[in-house]
């Protein structure tokens, strides 16, 4: 039983989970980021927008989502990227669409989160093109 509990504690947040906060200031931020995942505003900039200090926002994010703002932002970018990739967009286009400076940075984040590259995840290769998405 102890081993099982230790294993559960060691698990990270599920890769396709995006917790929703209830605080109105955080909801304003998260709604905007879901609409525009390439938004690069810092917590300080968001604080000026929603009327709270960056420290307050950081604490609220941790308390309400069990994630830091940066983790939540990466998660929304991953989920948005998955949608665009499933629609057949190129990795390069998706990387820019969701706020990464390069396709390689997006691929690295994708692989860390899901354990595979976007092309492997969607069963694509350079010759055959898109196929049916694989289940994570």
Secondary structure, DSSP 4 states (H G I P E B T S, - for coil): -HHHHHHHHH----TT------SHHHHHHHHHHHH-TT----HHHHHHHHTS-HHHHHHHHHHHHSS-HHHHHHHHHHHHHHHHHHTT--HHHHHHHTT-SSHHHHHHHHHHHHSS-HHHHTT-BTTTB--PPPP-
